[in-house]
């Protein structure tokens, strides 16, 4: 079976530049965060910043309503539904800008913008 010129170019590119091939594969098959979970629980907090950012965006969007204030215990309880290290996840959500908190730490909100 012969390959089209596009397929030949893609094959040639993938053998010449593995990074370009991975980027192209990612464009065709974008990874969600589902592979980070098992039975509804987060298996591990990703070390890579870009992957962790995907996770944090997902957690902020699914666990926290945009127009509601949360106490720290409420934030912790929500995060514990997916992972036991709620303090690490809470810190990541704050530093990434997905959650904001009052100066005294008494109230948290889902941010409408991220840093």
Backbone torsions as a table, in degrees:
resi	resn	phi	psi	omega
1	UNK	NA	131.0	-178.1
2	UNK	-90.3	156.5	-179.2
3	UNK	-102.2	148.3	175.1
4	UNK	-71.6	163.1	177.8
5	UNK	-57.1	-36.7	178.3
6	UNK	-64.7	-42.9	179.5
7	UNK	-65.9	-40.0	178.3
8	UNK	-62.9	-42.2	179.5
9	UNK	-63.7	-42.9	179.3
10	UNK	-63.4	-44.6	179.3
11	UNK	-62.9	-45.2	-180.0
12	UNK	-61.7	-43.3	-179.7
13	UNK	-64.1	-40.6	-177.7
14	UNK	-68.7	-32.4	178.8
15	UNK	-81.3	-25.3	-180.0
16	UNK	-85.6	-36.6	-174.6
17	UNK	-136.9	92.3	-177.7
18	UNK	-58.4	-34.2	-179.6
19	UNK	-66.2	-41.2	177.4
20	UNK	-63.4	-38.0	178.9
21	UNK	-64.7	-42.1	177.8
22	UNK	-64.3	-40.2	179.1
23	UNK	-64.0	-41.7	178.7
24	UNK	-65.6	-41.9	177.9
25	UNK	-60.8	-41.8	178.9
26	UNK	-63.0	-35.4	178.8
27	UNK	-68.0	-34.3	179.2
28	UNK	-79.5	-31.5	-173.6
29	UNK	-135.2	74.1	-176.8
30	UNK	-62.7	134.7	-179.4
31	UNK	-82.9	132.7	172.0
32	UNK	-92.1	-161.1	179.5
33	UNK	-102.6	-0.4	-176.6
34	UNK	-57.6	-34.1	-179.1
35	UNK	-72.0	-7.6	176.6
36	UNK	-86.7	-8.3	-175.1
37	UNK	-114.6	150.0	172.1
38	UNK	-137.7	122.3	-177.1
39	UNK	53.7	39.3	176.8
40	UNK	80.0	0.9	-179.8
41	UNK	-111.5	141.4	176.4
42	UNK	-70.1	124.4	-177.4
43	UNK	-71.9	-45.5	179.3
44	UNK	-159.1	152.2	174.9
45	UNK	-80.8	122.4	-176.8
46	UNK	-59.7	142.0	177.1
47	UNK	-81.8	-35.1	-179.2
48	UNK	-72.1	131.4	-174.0
49	UNK	-58.8	-43.9	-177.5
50	UNK	-64.4	-41.1	179.9
51	UNK	-69.0	-40.2	178.0
52	UNK	-63.9	-38.2	178.1
53	UNK	-61.1	-41.7	176.2
54	UNK	-58.5	-45.7	-179.9
55	UNK	-61.6	-47.2	-177.1
56	UNK	-62.7	-40.6	176.6
57	UNK	-61.4	-41.4	178.5
58	UNK	-63.7	-47.6	-178.6
59	UNK	-63.1	-44.8	-180.0
60	UNK	-61.3	-42.1	-177.9
61	UNK	-72.6	-27.3	-176.6
62	UNK	-100.4	-26.0	-175.6
63	UNK	-99.9	-19.3	-172.8
64	UNK	-129.2	128.9	177.7
65	UNK	-74.9	143.8	-174.9
66	UNK	-67.8	-29.9	-174.0
67	UNK	-109.9	33.5	-176.9
68	UNK	-131.5	141.2	174.5
69	UNK	-91.4	143.1	-179.8
70	UNK	-124.5	143.7	171.4
71	UNK	-81.2	164.8	178.7
72	UNK	-60.2	-42.6	176.6
73	UNK	-60.8	-34.4	177.6
74	UNK	-67.6	-41.0	177.5
75	UNK	-62.2	-46.8	-179.9
76	UNK	-60.6	-44.5	179.3
77	UNK	-60.8	-42.6	179.5
78	UNK	-63.2	-44.3	-178.6
79	UNK	-69.2	-33.3	178.7
80	UNK	-66.4	-17.6	176.9
81	UNK	-66.7	-19.6	-179.1
82	UNK	-116.3	-23.2	-176.6
83	UNK	-161.3	144.4	-176.7
84	UNK	-72.1	-24.8	-178.7
85	UNK	-89.7	70.5	-176.8
86	UNK	-67.1	-30.9	-178.5
87	UNK	-66.9	-40.2	177.9
88	UNK	-64.9	-45.4	179.3
89	UNK	-62.7	-40.9	179.3
90	UNK	-61.8	-45.0	178.2
91	UNK	-61.0	-45.8	178.6
92	UNK	-60.8	-41.7	179.1
93	UNK	-63.1	-37.8	179.1
94	UNK	-71.2	-50.5	-176.3
95	UNK	-66.7	-28.0	177.9
96	UNK	-81.7	-12.1	179.0
97	UNK	89.2	6.1	178.9
98	UNK	-75.4	-30.5	173.0
99	UNK	-122.6	146.4	172.1
100	UNK	-116.7	157.0	176.8
101	UNK	-138.7	154.9	177.0
102	UNK	-69.1	160.8	-177.6
103	UNK	-56.4	-37.7	-179.5
104	UNK	-83.7	-2.1	176.5
105	UNK	75.9	14.2	-176.4
106	UNK	-86.6	-15.3	-175.6
107	UNK	-143.7	136.5	179.5
108	UNK	-122.5	147.1	176.8
109	UNK	-140.1	149.1	172.9
110	UNK	-71.6	132.0	-178.8
111	UNK	-80.0	150.1	175.8
112	UNK	-89.7	-16.0	176.7
113	UNK	-132.2	156.7	176.4
114	UNK	-118.3	162.0	-178.5
115	UNK	-76.8	NA	NA
